[in-house]
């Protein structure tokens, strides 16, 4: 699986790397059985005014022979 996580921060606080593990663990059993299935990971932090939110995309990758 490939996972892309984008955090839209409403205020400038929090490290990107600290949020990855929490998000990946919270998706276990919902978006995938185990995070060992994830072989590609992209993470982005974007700043904005107003409320912050997270967008997660999980997509299958083609199987190699």
Secondary structure, DSSP 8 states (H G I E B T S, - for coil): -EEEEEEEESSS---HHHHHHHHHHHHBTTTBS-GGG--EEEEEEEE-SS--EEEEEEE------
